[in-house]
Amino acid sequence: MRPCRFHDGGNGVAGQKVTASGSDTEHVTSADGSVSLLLEDGDVTISVNGAQAYKGAVGSLKAKERFGKDGTRLAA
């Protein structure tokens, strides 16, 4: 499982819509701004609120990723 955490201005943002390629499920971030995605090996596209946030190998993702609500990938 690859947990992803979504932030805006240093605080978690609840209610952000997150999707990953290969899944029909839309995930929504919890009150602390986090969501967990179960990703299989290979390539994946992760979108936040409809904006592409990440496209690449699952193996290149950090154990805990951070994205802004606009899909921007943030430094850990």
NORPE-V534914 format. One record per pair of residues at least 6 apart in sequence whose C-alpha atoms are under 6 Angstrom apart, sorted by the first residue. I is the first residue (numbers start at 1). J is the second residue. D is the distance in whole Angstrom. If there is no record, write none. Layout:
i:I j:J d:D
i:I j:J d:D
This chain:
i:1 j:38 d:4
i:2 j:37 d:6
i:2 j:38 d:6
i:2 j:63 d:6
i:3 j:36 d:4
i:3 j:37 d:6
i:3 j:64 d:5
i:4 j:35 d:6
i:4 j:36 d:6
i:4 j:64 d:5
i:4 j:65 d:5
i:5 j:34 d:4
i:5 j:65 d:6
i:5 j:66 d:5
i:6 j:33 d:5
i:6 j:34 d:6
i:6 j:66 d:5
i:6 j:67 d:5
i:6 j:68 d:6
i:7 j:13 d:6
i:7 j:68 d:5
i:8 j:68 d:5
i:12 j:32 d:5
i:12 j:33 d:4
i:13 j:33 d:4
i:14 j:29 d:5
i:14 j:30 d:5
i:14 j:31 d:5
i:14 j:33 d:5
i:15 j:28 d:5
i:15 j:29 d:5
i:16 j:28 d:5
i:16 j:29 d:5
i:17 j:27 d:6
i:17 j:28 d:5
i:17 j:48 d:6
i:17 j:49 d:5
i:18 j:26 d:6
i:18 j:27 d:5
i:18 j:28 d:6
i:18 j:47 d:6
i:18 j:48 d:5
i:19 j:26 d:5
i:19 j:46 d:6
i:19 j:47 d:5
i:20 j:45 d:6
i:20 j:46 d:4
i:21 j:44 d:6
i:21 j:45 d:5
i:29 j:35 d:5
i:41 j:58 d:6
i:42 j:57 d:6
i:42 j:58 d:6
i:43 j:56 d:5
i:43 j:57 d:4
i:43 j:58 d:6
i:44 j:55 d:6
i:44 j:56 d:6
i:45 j:54 d:6
i:45 j:55 d:4
i:46 j:53 d:6
i:46 j:54 d:5
i:47 j:53 d:5
i:48 j:71 d:5
i:51 j:71 d:6
i:53 j:71 d:4
i:53 j:72 d:6
i:66 j:74 d:5
i:67 j:73 d:4
i:67 j:74 d:5
